[in-house]
């Protein structure tokens, strides 16, 4: 009779516990009401099932959220409903860094970033970090009818850039053709220089480098002009990047195909204009010319240095022209 009563009591106790939350501890505290199982200890842990990778991947119909420890990878894995996913992967993911169109992928677990505007996303152990340089465009980008070769921001934070045309507007032509330059002496404002050169209102100046640039329509854009020398210098600094971009654009023309010099719109004297010359020290040439006033022809020789700042006789020497525009 006593055994029967004890068995009945044990069954009642088991049923009662299954309807409540359970606490396992060594201090006699009650389990938290929000937990179906509340395990508490200051010197012990919980051991979940420990399996091999082969055993884990052959578990039949794993429930979503199923958690095991994989002895082969020394890490916890859980089933997300469609596949097993590793928790706390160390060195398993890839770090991808993107900056102005350039992507670097590395399997390193850490990477040092210097700069502002750094953002990152994490998906399945892979980390993508985007460095926001503050510019929406980049040097070498095909944009606005040509290729971007310089970027800057004004005081208000507005982005601006310079774009070079895809082809030469002139293979070899005089830059002005008259013994006066009006106000075309700015080293920074090529558009103002170009308009000043055309405004000379002579038959010769209406068919020169400046007018060919101002009249250019390319890529749906019509605000091209002959660059100033400082604008031309910005192009020389990014010459390689722009040249590589031109290689991949259908119908584009590389630099220095038609001549070894490019005109700027910046005058240095009533007779001379700054130009971008590509050559080696010691190159020389002789030019026969006749001035517009009918003076006798004179032979002129010059020695050159490679670089963007080379003085050329404006109305006597033909050089190539490549228009630019800005945004």
C-alpha positions as CSV (number, residue, x, y, z in Angstrom):
1,X,0.0,0.0,0.0
2,X,2.9,2.4,0.9
3,X,4.6,1.7,-2.5
4,X,1.3,2.4,-4.3
5,X,0.9,5.8,-2.5
6,X,4.6,6.7,-3.2
7,X,4.1,5.9,-6.9
8,X,1.0,8.0,-7.1
9,X,2.7,10.9,-5.4
10,X,5.7,10.7,-7.8
11,X,3.4,10.8,-10.9
12,X,1.5,13.8,-9.5
13,X,4.8,15.6,-8.8
14,X,6.1,14.9,-12.4
15,X,2.9,16.1,-14.0
16,X,2.9,19.3,-11.8
17,X,6.5,20.1,-12.8
18,X,5.8,19.6,-16.6
19,X,3.1,22.3,-16.4
20,X,5.5,24.8,-14.8
21,X,8.9,26.3,-15.6
22,X,11.9,24.4,-14.2
23,X,14.8,25.7,-12.2
24,X,18.1,23.9,-11.8
25,X,20.4,25.4,-9.2
26,X,22.2,24.8,-6.0
27,X,20.8,27.7,-4.0
28,X,17.1,26.8,-4.0
29,X,16.0,29.9,-5.9
30,X,12.8,29.8,-8.0
31,X,13.1,29.8,-11.8
32,X,12.4,33.0,-13.7
33,X,8.8,33.2,-14.9
34,X,9.8,33.9,-18.5
35,X,12.0,30.8,-18.8
36,X,10.8,27.3,-19.3
37,X,14.2,26.2,-18.0
38,X,16.4,28.4,-15.7
39,X,19.8,27.0,-15.0
40,X,22.0,28.8,-12.5
41,X,25.5,28.1,-11.3
42,X,28.6,30.0,-10.4
43,X,31.1,27.2,-11.0
44,X,29.5,25.0,-13.6
45,X,28.3,25.3,-17.2
46,X,26.0,23.7,-19.7
47,X,27.2,21.0,-22.1
48,X,25.3,20.9,-25.4
49,X,25.5,17.9,-27.7
50,X,29.1,17.5,-29.1
51,X,29.3,16.0,-32.5
52,X,31.5,15.7,-35.5
53,X,30.9,17.7,-38.7
54,X,29.7,14.4,-40.4
55,X,27.3,13.7,-37.6
56,X,26.0,17.3,-37.6
57,X,25.3,17.4,-41.3
58,X,23.5,14.0,-41.2
59,X,21.0,14.9,-38.5
60,X,17.6,14.1,-40.0
61,X,15.2,17.0,-40.4
62,X,16.9,19.4,-38.0
63,X,14.6,21.9,-36.3
64,X,15.1,25.6,-36.9
65,X,17.2,26.8,-34.0
66,X,18.8,23.5,-33.3
67,X,22.2,24.1,-31.6
68,X,25.2,21.8,-31.3
69,X,28.9,22.0,-30.8
70,X,31.1,20.8,-33.7
71,X,34.3,19.1,-32.5
72,X,35.9,19.3,-35.9
73,X,35.5,23.1,-36.2
74,X,35.7,23.9,-32.5
75,X,32.6,26.1,-32.8
76,X,28.9,26.2,-32.2
77,X,26.5,25.7,-35.2
78,X,22.8,26.3,-35.4
79,X,20.3,25.4,-38.1
80,X,18.7,28.5,-39.5
81,X,15.8,26.7,-41.2
82,X,17.6,26.0,-44.5
83,X,21.2,25.4,-43.7
84,X,23.7,25.0,-40.8
85,X,25.4,28.3,-39.8
86,X,28.5,28.7,-37.7
87,X,28.3,31.0,-34.7
88,X,31.3,33.3,-33.8
89,X,33.4,32.3,-36.8
90,X,37.0,33.4,-36.4
91,X,38.8,34.2,-39.6
92,X,36.3,32.3,-41.7
93,X,34.7,35.3,-43.4
94,X,36.2,37.8,-45.8
95,X,36.6,41.5,-45.2
96,X,35.8,43.6,-48.3
97,X,36.8,47.3,-48.4
98,X,35.3,49.5,-51.0
99,X,36.6,53.0,-51.7
100,X,35.5,55.1,-54.8
101,X,34.9,52.1,-57.0
102,X,38.0,50.1,-55.9
103,X,37.3,46.8,-54.0
104,X,39.9,45.1,-51.9
105,X,39.0,41.6,-50.4
106,X,41.1,40.0,-47.7
107,X,40.7,37.0,-45.4
108,X,42.4,38.9,-42.5
109,X,40.4,38.9,-39.3
110,X,41.3,42.5,-38.5
111,X,41.9,45.6,-40.7
112,X,42.9,49.1,-39.7
113,X,41.0,52.0,-41.3
114,X,42.0,55.6,-41.0
115,X,39.5,58.2,-42.1
116,X,35.9,59.3,-41.6
117,X,32.6,58.1,-42.9
118,X,33.4,54.4,-42.4
119,X,30.4,52.1,-42.6
120,X,30.1,48.3,-42.5
121,X,27.7,45.4,-43.0
122,X,27.9,41.8,-41.8
123,X,26.3,38.9,-43.6
124,X,27.0,35.2,-43.0
125,X,30.5,35.9,-41.5
126,X,31.6,38.1,-44.4
127,X,32.2,41.8,-43.7
128,X,31.8,44.6,-46.2
129,X,33.2,48.0,-45.2
130,X,32.6,51.0,-47.4
131,X,34.8,54.1,-46.9
132,X,32.7,57.1,-47.8
133,X,35.3,59.5,-49.1
134,X,32.6,62.2,-49.5
135,X,32.6,62.1,-53.3
136,X,30.0,60.4,-55.5
137,X,32.3,60.4,-58.5
138,X,35.9,59.2,-59.0
139,X,38.9,60.0,-61.2
140,X,38.8,58.0,-64.4
141,X,35.0,57.7,-64.4
142,X,33.2,58.0,-67.8
143,X,30.7,60.8,-67.1
144,X,29.2,63.9,-68.6
145,X,30.5,63.2,-72.1
146,X,34.1,62.4,-71.2
147,X,36.3,61.2,-68.4
148,X,36.6,62.9,-65.0
149,X,40.2,63.9,-64.2
150,X,39.8,66.2,-61.2
151,X,37.4,66.5,-58.3
152,X,37.0,69.1,-55.5
153,X,34.4,70.5,-53.1
154,X,33.5,74.2,-52.6
155,X,33.0,75.8,-49.2
156,X,29.4,74.7,-49.1
157,X,30.5,71.0,-49.6
158,X,29.1,70.8,-53.1
159,X,31.0,68.4,-55.3
160,X,32.6,69.7,-58.6
161,X,34.8,68.1,-61.2
162,X,36.6,68.6,-64.5
163,X,35.9,66.4,-67.5
164,X,38.2,65.9,-70.5
165,X,36.7,65.2,-73.9
166,X,37.1,61.7,-75.5
167,X,38.8,63.0,-78.6
168,X,40.9,65.9,-79.9
169,X,39.0,68.8,-81.3
170,X,41.9,69.8,-83.5
171,X,45.0,67.8,-84.6
172,X,47.2,70.8,-85.2
173,X,46.0,74.4,-85.1
174,X,47.1,77.9,-83.9
175,X,45.7,78.8,-80.5
176,X,44.9,82.5,-81.4
177,X,46.3,83.7,-84.6
178,X,46.5,87.4,-83.6
179,X,49.2,89.5,-81.9
180,X,47.0,90.2,-78.9
181,X,45.3,88.2,-76.2
182,X,42.6,90.5,-74.8
183,X,42.0,89.2,-71.2
184,X,43.1,85.6,-71.8
185,X,45.8,85.6,-69.1
186,X,44.0,83.6,-66.4
187,X,45.9,80.5,-65.3
188,X,42.8,79.0,-63.7
189,X,39.7,80.1,-65.7
190,X,39.8,78.4,-69.1
191,X,36.2,79.2,-70.0
192,X,36.8,82.9,-69.5
193,X,40.0,82.7,-71.5
194,X,38.2,80.9,-74.4
195,X,35.5,83.4,-74.6
196,X,38.0,86.3,-74.6
197,X,39.9,84.7,-77.4
198,X,36.8,84.3,-79.6
199,X,35.7,87.8,-78.7
200,X,38.7,89.2,-80.6
201,X,36.4,89.2,-83.6
202,X,39.0,88.7,-86.3
203,X,38.6,86.2,-89.2
204,X,41.5,84.2,-87.9
205,X,40.4,83.9,-84.3
206,X,37.0,82.5,-85.3
207,X,38.7,79.3,-86.5
208,X,41.1,78.5,-83.7
209,X,41.5,76.1,-80.8
210,X,39.3,78.2,-78.5
211,X,36.4,78.3,-80.9
212,X,36.7,74.6,-81.8
213,X,36.3,73.8,-78.1
214,X,33.4,76.2,-77.5
215,X,31.6,74.8,-80.5
216,X,32.1,71.2,-79.5
217,X,29.1,69.0,-78.8
218,X,30.0,65.6,-77.4
219,X,28.2,63.2,-75.2
220,X,25.1,65.4,-75.2
221,X,27.2,68.3,-73.7
222,X,27.9,71.6,-75.3
223,X,29.6,73.6,-72.6
224,X,33.2,72.6,-73.5
225,X,36.1,75.0,-73.6
226,X,39.9,75.3,-74.0
227,X,41.5,74.5,-70.6
228,X,43.6,77.0,-68.7
229,X,47.1,75.9,-67.9
230,X,46.3,75.0,-64.3
231,X,43.3,73.0,-65.4
232,X,45.6,71.3,-67.9
233,X,48.1,70.6,-65.1
234,X,45.4,68.8,-63.2
235,X,45.0,66.5,-66.3
236,X,48.7,65.8,-66.3
237,X,48.6,64.7,-62.7
238,X,46.0,62.0,-63.5
239,X,47.2,61.3,-67.0
240,X,47.7,57.5,-66.4
241,X,44.3,57.0,-64.8
242,X,42.5,58.9,-67.6
243,X,44.5,57.1,-70.3
244,X,43.5,53.7,-68.9
245,X,39.9,54.8,-68.9
246,X,40.1,56.0,-72.5
247,X,41.4,52.5,-73.5
248,X,38.1,51.0,-72.4
249,X,35.7,53.5,-74.1
250,X,34.6,52.8,-77.6
251,X,35.5,55.6,-80.0
252,X,37.8,57.4,-77.5
253,X,41.2,58.7,-78.6
254,X,44.4,58.6,-76.6
255,X,46.5,61.7,-76.0
256,X,49.5,62.7,-78.2
257,X,48.3,60.8,-81.3
258,X,48.3,63.9,-83.5
259,X,51.1,65.9,-82.0
260,X,53.4,66.1,-79.0
261,X,51.8,69.2,-77.4
262,X,48.4,70.4,-76.2
263,X,47.3,74.0,-76.0
264,X,46.0,75.8,-73.0
265,X,44.1,79.0,-73.2
266,X,46.5,80.9,-70.8
267,X,48.7,83.5,-72.4
268,X,52.1,84.4,-71.0
269,X,52.7,87.3,-73.4
270,X,51.1,88.8,-76.5
271,X,53.0,86.2,-78.5
272,X,53.3,83.2,-76.2
273,X,50.9,80.7,-74.7
274,X,51.4,77.9,-72.1
275,X,51.0,74.4,-73.4
276,X,51.4,70.8,-72.2
277,X,54.3,69.2,-74.0
278,X,55.3,65.6,-74.0
279,X,58.9,65.0,-75.0
280,X,62.4,64.5,-73.7
281,X,65.0,67.1,-72.8
282,X,66.9,68.2,-75.8
283,X,64.1,67.8,-78.4
284,X,64.1,70.8,-80.8
285,X,62.4,72.0,-83.9
286,X,62.6,74.8,-86.4
287,X,59.5,76.7,-87.5
288,X,59.1,79.0,-90.5
289,X,56.4,81.5,-90.1
290,X,55.0,84.8,-91.4
291,X,53.3,87.2,-89.1
292,X,49.9,88.6,-89.7
293,X,51.4,91.9,-90.5
294,X,53.4,90.5,-93.4
295,X,56.8,90.5,-91.8
296,X,59.5,88.3,-93.2
297,X,59.7,84.7,-92.3
298,X,62.0,83.8,-89.4
299,X,63.4,80.5,-88.3
300,X,62.8,79.8,-84.6
301,X,64.4,76.9,-82.6
302,X,63.5,75.9,-79.0
303,X,64.9,73.3,-76.6
304,X,62.2,71.5,-74.6
305,X,61.8,70.0,-71.2
306,X,59.2,67.3,-70.4
307,X,56.4,68.9,-68.4
308,X,53.2,70.9,-68.6
309,X,54.6,74.4,-68.6
310,X,56.2,75.1,-72.0
311,X,56.0,78.4,-73.8
312,X,54.9,78.2,-77.5
313,X,54.6,81.0,-80.0
314,X,50.9,81.4,-80.2
315,X,50.2,82.3,-83.8
316,X,53.0,80.4,-85.5
317,X,53.0,76.8,-84.0
318,X,50.3,74.2,-84.4
319,X,49.5,71.9,-81.5
320,X,46.6,69.6,-80.6
321,X,43.5,70.7,-78.7
322,X,41.5,68.6,-76.2
323,X,38.4,70.4,-74.7
324,X,37.3,70.1,-71.1
325,X,34.1,71.0,-69.2
326,X,33.2,71.2,-65.6
327,X,30.3,70.3,-63.3
